[in-house]
């Protein structure tokens, strides 16, 4: 399969990972709904960030081992034709599922927080359009816009984390882990399920202009997202205390608390807008990855004509799958462990088989 | 034979009244005939009479053959700088209509073509579309020769090269590609040549028409070719490694490759001290965004997001809007349209009436509209601020892009609030990121992010820190403008002693 002449930089890879991970945190934060006690939230975020490293490492290793090949391609060269294609197809469906989650989350957030009278379909269609429009322009464009939006989102994120200090009560953080470690399992799983979405960089790595940058910059991405999510969890808890758990759009509610000098207030719409922009980038990345994946499975020459049809598929799925916010969140929480398990086992399988076969083919290799 | 040629020339040029054919007899006994052909008004009459006709009449000695006359004329007699020999009749006629003077000798098949271009030209004046407070006042003129000389006077490097190409089957317009060899990226120069070669049209008379035929994104609302009327701007662009395209008959010179940041900068940024330059650049970026989005934000906030305004302001705006019969979007579109009409009207009027239109239109109409309760004062303020902000954009064509995009953004804002504006801006942003100008990304220092180049695009860093040319534009292995550490130092140590001693 010939690669189109597109290249992205390490910093752009970092921004793509950052945005993919921040989007499910920044407005709809399903991990919040998963924790039993809000005080445990930051612990969960910390553990999730640390445990994401072993998911990411084999992925990067495979990317380095098969330069110029996407995960869909090297799963075929590792597992053989048919099993590899099955793995690829599973991944494509997984990415489309993420895309569906993202567009529903956008529509959900807007209908809950800003414009309750507008039908959710409007937001779903328009966000799918934004994602598909960007995906249609290729990875280079997605990478470039994501780097700019990363800066924007990071700035807005810092504002949201720092500025609500007036309403913060530090003693809200206590008691931590009141009921021991067991209740942490489920939320950590949810948090990790989001980190598992990093499997999409298996499609991005071959487009890096310097493949060695991949390791370094994905490390930065993990570090930055981890720190920001932990900070965000802490702020959420100190501001809202135990009630944080019941918020449907936590970051939005957090932004509502901002009130500085009787002037700088009501910036929640800005938060929402910057989050939606990054959601569109994530959507673009997922649509791009799944269309490219489909092409590489079925050997179609060009993936661009697939982007808009896939966008339509996500619109239909997003509209039909969920009825309301509660259903969306609970469905997500129930599916998260399976998604996590699937990604971990797929990566593990590819990694181990590559290790075995690689050793068989070139003694002392790897 | 000469008679046949004369008839041929007269027939080809339709015996036009500006065709001047002078028949001369030369030689000891005037036995040889010459034909001197040119079009009046295109040539320098003084040159034709003194350097050609007078010289030819000096041929009164003994001459053996007509070939010798031709040789004598060609080798030493004609006092013109450009001289060439053409063999074909249609080429001869074509050169005559381009403004050359042609000479035919009876009995010789070839014709001589002398360059004696002249005629009336506009003198070099202030560039009226790009005025500056501080800086050179030379603007390009309609003559490509004058424009070339303007550039050559500013860049005395022998590596400044000009390449000519003729475009337009009827107009035969001279289009000149200028670049500094060794500084400009060869790939871009070659791309310019290729695209000019592809032009196949009958008539060109403005560089804008050339621009439209060689653009990267012909359908994009944002121009992907920069144009300037200022000689210093074009010279600076050449020194940066860009390529200039001069069109005969147009005072606007095209510059490629370009990017949004170039459209938002002015030459003056580099002439005034860097604090001012930086401040004005930031201000222009801000006002560009204002001119693009302010009315749509206003409409979105009034229609959907009242909570974004402080309560007192919201009350005062609501009180103003009490008697206004229209929703915010109708108000906004109406006022914006009125303003666009006013601007267009003021622009096309003779200079004496222009101000009257802006006074009657702007002041009287705005005031009366508020009194009549058609629009709210806040909306008038928003529209006026938008207009002023769009005037702060130095390049006219990019300001028009913002003006046009305002309307779809207002519609989106009125239907979907902030979400609508965001959809519009996101789509626009993707489009701009994907756009290229001769291979160089349009939003270059922002997306792709090249932080090193922010110091001469977002701000204007001190000149002694701008050590390198833009690697996106200039040739990669020749980027050094100056050695680092060029910062001027106070001359404390001139005499090897400090002030205190």
Interface residues (C-beta under 8 A of the other chain):
Chain A: X9 X11 X12 X110 X114 X115 X118 X122 X123 X126 X129 X130 X133 X134 X137 X138 X141 X144 X145 X147 X148 X263 X265 X266 X269 X272 X273 X276 X277 X280
Chain B: X304 X305 X307 X308 X309 X310 X416 X417 X418 X419 X421 X422 X423 X426 X427 X429 X430 X433 X434 X441 X443 X446 X447 X448 X449
